[in-house]
């Protein structure tokens, strides 16, 4: 595995691997670093599908809003390089902010509709920053495949919409959420949680499982009932402060007609939530499919 820091060197290394090893397909795993087993699962998925695996590690300033944790976001380059190599990466791209944004950018990529709710509503401008940096990485790396975790299901929907609308020649590969044994979704931000917050954060996955089971047993049927059950379950945690809890169609992320049964509407349904424990904002979700799919 090689670590590179400039765009020119990265492109040269990709071409060298293609020519010297007669490899053709490139898989990209975009990350903000502080890698955990969720990232490792993406790298392993890329290794199975691609000849060359590129992992980018870049804490992207333009997707953070005022007062968010850009400066304090966890960083550990040595740990990240070891994790990437252990999972099978061929190249790790570690650009500086100056490399990615050498001048004040006058161009942003903005996707509408699918960015209007969920995290897009509570973090204005966040997805403009995400789509802009991801589009830059796609142009730099020219991957055949790009791998994203479904823990941020809205991000997957947004990236897929951008790729479709702008005819990027890359296949987006969504990968399953990876969880701790007790159910907590893996996140780089989990390191912020103190022991009590960490314990109470389990209410997120527990509430999603409880609501999924109630829908499958037809104890509840509608999006409104599902949302109410999620909210009441989460509020059993004294530390939980709800940012949003929504039940929407996927990947459109549109609101569902409350009269229709969630599992009878003929399309996948996303139960998504964002909740703060102390200063730490966590997201989680559950994707449900119509009966028989």
Secondary structure, DSSP 8 states (H G I E B T S, - for coil): -EEE-SHHHHHHHHHHHHHHTT---EEEEEE-S---HHHHHHHHHHHHH-SEEEEEE---GGG--TTSSTTTS---HHHHHHHHHHHT-SEEE---HHHH-SS---------STTSSHHHHHSTTHHHHHHHHHHHHHHHH--SEEEEEGGGHHHHHHHHHHHHHHT-S-EEEEE---B-TTS-B--GGGGG--HHHHHHTTHHHHHHHHHHHHHHTTS--BHHHHHHHHHHHHTTSTTEEEEEEEEEETTT--B--TTSBGGGSSS-EEEEEEEEETTEEEEEEEEE--TT-
